Amino acid sequence: MESLLAKTLGASQLIYTASMISVPDTAINTVQSHLFSFLWKNKKDKIKRNVAFQPLSEGGLNFINFKVMVKSLRLAWISGLLSNSNDNWKAIPNFYFENYGGLLFLLKIVIIIPLILTKTYLHFIANYKTIFEH
């Protein structure tokens, strides 16, 4: 029950916000710790955290992995930006990326100069690159 409450009440608003802005890993880790504190009612963890993330069918609690959720939403943002649709929300990021060769170019280069991109865009691209480097 706590797992469902943490997902619906605690994390949903944070995930939405974190998917659109640059959030440092320390903040993501803090949120995850608070979610576990809520799950265990401020007591010591009863099972390993990586087990808690597993589905119920595999013996886990299907507990929210905040870091993975934020990362997946950032990847979805890039996927949407690369789609062929002409959605209005794409105008600003596309304009911004065109100043540096376009999003496709930035996704292909190995080194991105942190000074030219905002932290939010750097996080989006870094998450994308981690998927395709492995």
C-alpha positions in Angstrom: 0.0 0.0 0.0 2.8 2.4 0.8 4.4 1.7 -2.5 1.3 2.8 -4.3 0.9 5.9 -2.2 4.5 6.9 -2.8 4.0 6.6 -6.5 0.7 8.4 -6.8 1.0 11.1 -4.2 4.7 11.5 -3.4 6.5 11.0 -6.6 4.2 11.9 -9.4 4.5 15.7 -9.1 8.3 15.5 -8.5 8.8 13.2 -11.6 6.8 15.6 -13.8 8.9 18.6 -12.7 12.2 16.7 -12.8 11.6 15.6 -16.3 11.7 19.2 -17.5 14.4 20.8 -15.5 18.0 20.0 -14.6 18.0 18.1 -11.3 21.3 17.2 -9.7 21.9 13.6 -8.8 22.2 14.6 -5.1 18.6 15.8 -5.2 17.4 12.7 -7.0 19.1 10.5 -4.4 17.6 12.6 -1.6 14.1 12.1 -3.1 14.7 8.4 -3.4 15.8 8.2 0.2 12.7 10.1 1.4 10.5 7.7 -0.6 12.2 4.7 1.2 11.8 6.4 4.5 8.1 6.8 3.8 7.9 3.1 2.7 9.5 1.8 5.9 7.9 4.5 8.1 11.3 6.0 9.0 12.7 2.7 10.1 15.6 0.7 8.7 15.1 -0.9 5.2 13.6 -4.4 5.5 14.9 -5.6 2.1 17.6 -4.4 -0.2 16.6 -1.4 -2.3 17.3 -3.0 -5.6 15.0 -5.9 -4.6 12.2 -3.4 -3.8 12.3 -2.0 -7.3 11.6 -5.4 -8.8 8.1 -6.4 -9.9 5.8 -8.2 -7.4 6.0 -11.3 -9.7 9.8 -11.4 -9.0 9.5 -11.0 -5.3 9.9 -7.2 -5.2 7.6 -4.4 -4.1 7.3 -2.7 -7.5 8.6 0.4 -5.7 9.4 3.5 -7.7 12.9 4.0 -8.8 13.0 7.8 -9.0 16.3 8.0 -10.8 15.3 5.6 -13.6 11.9 7.3 -13.9 13.5 10.7 -14.4 16.0 9.3 -16.9 13.3 7.6 -18.9 11.2 10.7 -19.1 14.2 12.7 -20.3 14.8 10.1 -23.0 11.1 10.3 -24.0 11.6 14.1 -24.3 14.4 13.5 -26.8 12.4 10.9 -28.7 9.5 13.3 -29.0 11.8 16.1 -30.2 13.2 13.8 -32.9 9.8 12.7 -34.1 8.4 14.1 -37.4 5.5 16.0 -35.8 5.3 19.7 -35.8 4.3 20.2 -32.2 4.5 23.8 -30.9 6.6 22.8 -27.8 9.5 21.8 -30.1 10.1 25.4 -31.4 12.3 26.6 -28.5 14.5 23.6 -28.1 14.9 23.2 -31.9 15.8 26.9 -32.2 18.3 26.5 -29.4 19.9 23.3 -30.8 20.2 24.7 -34.3 22.7 27.3 -33.0 25.0 24.4 -32.3 24.5 22.2 -35.3 21.1 20.7 -34.4 20.1 17.9 -32.0 21.1 15.1 -34.3 24.6 16.5 -34.5 24.8 17.0 -30.7 23.7 13.4 -30.1 26.4 12.1 -32.5 29.4 14.0 -31.2 31.4 12.4 -28.4 32.3 15.4 -26.4 29.8 18.2 -25.7 31.2 21.4 -24.4 29.3 22.1 -21.2 29.6 25.9 -21.7 27.3 25.9 -24.8 24.3 24.0 -23.5 22.1 24.5 -20.5 22.2 22.0 -17.7 18.8 20.7 -18.6 19.8 20.0 -22.2 23.1 18.5 -21.2 21.3 16.0 -18.9 18.9 15.1 -21.7 21.7 14.4 -24.1 23.9 12.7 -21.5 21.0 10.3 -20.7 20.5 9.6 -24.4 24.2 8.9 -24.9 24.4 6.4 -22.0 21.8 4.2 -23.7 23.7 4.0 -27.0 27.2 3.7 -25.6 26.6 0.2 -24.2 
